[in-house]
Amino acid sequence: MSAVHNEQTKLLATAINNVAVAFIVIGAVTPMTAASFGVPTVPTLTLGSGFFVTIWLCAGAALHFLARRALRSMKP
């Protein structure tokens, strides 16, 4: 039974971590990449946009650590 539990735990942690990666890509990597390529519709970097990038990064980091916490429940 513990092997099944461990596999389910790994699947859950992977799913949560994938969402964390998506948050980081959407909120931080995409705006930086668009700005570096000179996309004309990219908003200028202001305090407000920097705040939202920080929120996206923090949300991604929180989800990543949630996934790590889920892995702690694995059974030997």
N, C-alpha and C positions, 0 to 999 in steps of 0.2 A: 504494500500500500504506500510506503514512503517514496518509492520510485515514481509512482503516478503523481503523488503530491509534489515532488520535486520538479517534474516536467511541467505540471500546471503552473507552478510558481515561476519557472523560467519563462514560460509563454507570457504570463502576466507582466513580468518585469520587462520583457522585450517589447511588448505592446506599449507599455507606459513610456519606455525610453524612446521608442519611435515617435511618439507624440511630442516628447521633449525635444527631439532633434528637429521636428517640423516647426515647433514654436521658434527655435533659435534661427532656423533658416528663413522663416517668414518674417520675423521681427528684426533681425540684425543683418544677416548675410545678404538678403535680397536688396535692401536699401543701399548697403555699402557697395554692392556690385553694380547696381544701377547707377549710382553716383559716379563710380570710377569709369564707367563706359560713357558717361555724359548723356544719359537718357534725359530728354527735355522735360518729361513730366514728373521727374523726381522732385519732391518738395525740398526746399532749402533746409539746411541743418539749423534748427533753432533749439532753444531750451525745451520747448514742448515736444518736438520730434525726438530729441535725445532722451527725454523722459519716457516716451513710449517704447523706444528701443530698449531702454533699461528694464522696463516692465516685462517685455517679451523675453529678454535674457533671464531675468529672475524667475519667470514662470517656467521656462525651460529647465533651469537649474533645479528648481523645486521638484518638478516632475522626475528629473533624473535621480535625485536623492530619494524620492518616493519609490522608484524602481529598485534602487539599491537596498532600501529598507525591506521591500518585499522579498528580496533574495535571502535576507537573514532568517526567514521562517522556514528555510529548507531543512529537512531532517537528514541525519546521517544514515 
